Amino acid sequence: MNVGEKIKKIRKMAGMTQEELAEKMNVSRQTISKWEKEISSPDLDSAIALCELFEISLDDLMKGEQSVREEKISLQDMIKINQRNQKQTVLLISGLFFLMIGALATLFIVAIESSTNSIEYMLYRYIVTGQYSSAPIDYGRLMAPAILLIAIGVILSMVYTIEKWKGKKRDDS
């Protein structure tokens, strides 16, 4: 495994994007990308800074087939990974919750509409005098909150999907 592959592997194990690593190293994201693609190599100062950041030896970073130690991810990076995962989980659960509530509200409204129509039909049949006047219910108004809940659920689910896609795209670059 060459140096660029090791840098990329260590960065991904730490749950960092190229931007985050570049910020910690005080270099540009493009510099990190060039290191990982073997277009250029880190200078000695940058290599030492990388080793200190990821708590690995310079030998482990620069030597040929040495394995990268996975247990050297810092606690701070693990906390960042955990927070990112928690935010995404809350987003997904919120989206699914709104979808479920919206669907249940829709089913409830449809059930009310069906039973109301049945009751209206029975009353109409049994009232012969003609004094029965229909008082229709505006189901559109009842359906609006259910549709809003479904829309919120869909939007939150889409945001979750986009965030996952962006995170994956960042890690791949």
N, C-alpha and C positions, 0 to 999 in steps of 0.2 A: 504494500500500500504506500503510495507516494504522499508527500507532505500535504498537497492540496486536498486529497481524499481524506486524510486524517483531520485536517482543519474542519472540513465539512461535517465529518462524522462526529467530532467532538462538539461542534456548534449545535448540531441537531440533537445530540444526546442531552445537551444542556437546555434544549427547548428554546433556543434563541434564533432569531431571524438574522439575516446578514446586517440589517440596519442596527439591530441591538448590539451585535458584536462590534460593528464599526464604531458605534458610539462609545463603547467601553474602551476600544483600542485607540480612539481619537484619530481614526482614518475614515476614508469615504467607503460607502457600501460597494462601490465599484472596485476598490482595492481588495476588499474581502473576496469579491467575485473572481477577480484575477488570480488571487492566491488559490482559491478552490479549483479553478479551471486550469491551473498550472501555467497560466500566461506569464505570471511573475511569481517570485518567491518573497516571503517576508524577510526584511533585513534582520540582522542579529538582534537589534533592540526590540523590534516587533515580535520576533520569535520568542524572546525572553518574556515579553509582556504576555503573549499568548500562554506560555507555560505557567506563568504565575496566576493568570486569570483562571485557567482550567486545572491548576494544581497538578501538572504533569511535569516530568523531567524533559530537558531539552533533547536528551537521547531518545526518549519515547516519541517525540514529535519528529525529529529529523532522521532517525534510523529507518532502515528498510522495512522489514516485515514485523516489527514490534507491534504488539496489540495495544490498543488504547484502553486505558483503565476506566471502566464505566463508573466505578465508585467515587471518582474524583469530581463529580458534579457538585457545585457549591450549593449550600442550603438556600441562598438567595435565589438561585436559578430554579431550584425545585419549588420554591414558594411561588415564583412567577408562573411556572407551568401549572401549578395547582389552581392559582387564581384565574388564569385563562380558561382552564377546563371548567371551573365552577361557574364562570360567567356564561359560557356556552351552554352548560347544562341548565342553568336557570332560564336562559332564553328559549331553549327547546321545550322545557317543561311548561313554560308560560304559553308558548304558542299552542302546544297540544291541549292545555287546559282551556284556552279560549275556543279552540276548535270544538272540543267536547261539549262545553257549555252551550255554544251556539247551535250545535247539532241537536242537543237535548231540548233547547228552547224551541227550535223549529218543529221537532216531533211533538212537543207539548201543544204548540199552537195548532198544528194540523189535527191533533186529536180533539182539541176544543172546537175547531171549525166543523169537524165531522159530527161530533155529538150535538152541536148547536143546530146544524142542518137537520139532523134526525128529530130533534125536539120541535123545531119549527114545522116540519112536515106533519108530525103527530098533532100538534096544536091546530094547524090548519085544517086537518081532517076532522078533528073533533069539534071545532068551532064552526057551527053552521049558521050562526046568526049574521055573519059578515062583519061583526064588530072587531074582529081580530086585525090588528095592524102590525105589520112587520117592523121590527126595529133592527135593521141589519148592523152587524158589527164590522168595523173597519179593520180587516185583518192585515192590511198593509201596515198600519200603525203598530200592530202587535208584532209583525214580522221584522220591523226595522231594527230593534235591539238584537234580535237573533242574527240578522245579517251582519250587523256591526261586529258582534262577537266573533263570528266566523271570519270576517275580514281581518280583524286584529290577529286572530290565530294564524291565518295564512301569512300575513305580513311578518309576524315574529318568526315563523318557520322559515320564511324566505331569507330573513336577516341572518338566522342561524346558518343556513346553507351557504350564503354568500361569505360569511365570516370564516367558515370552515374552508371554503374554496380559496379565499385570499390567504389564509394561513398556510395552506398546502402549497399554493403558488409561491409564496415568499420562501418557504423552506426549500423548494425545488430550485430556485434561482441562486 
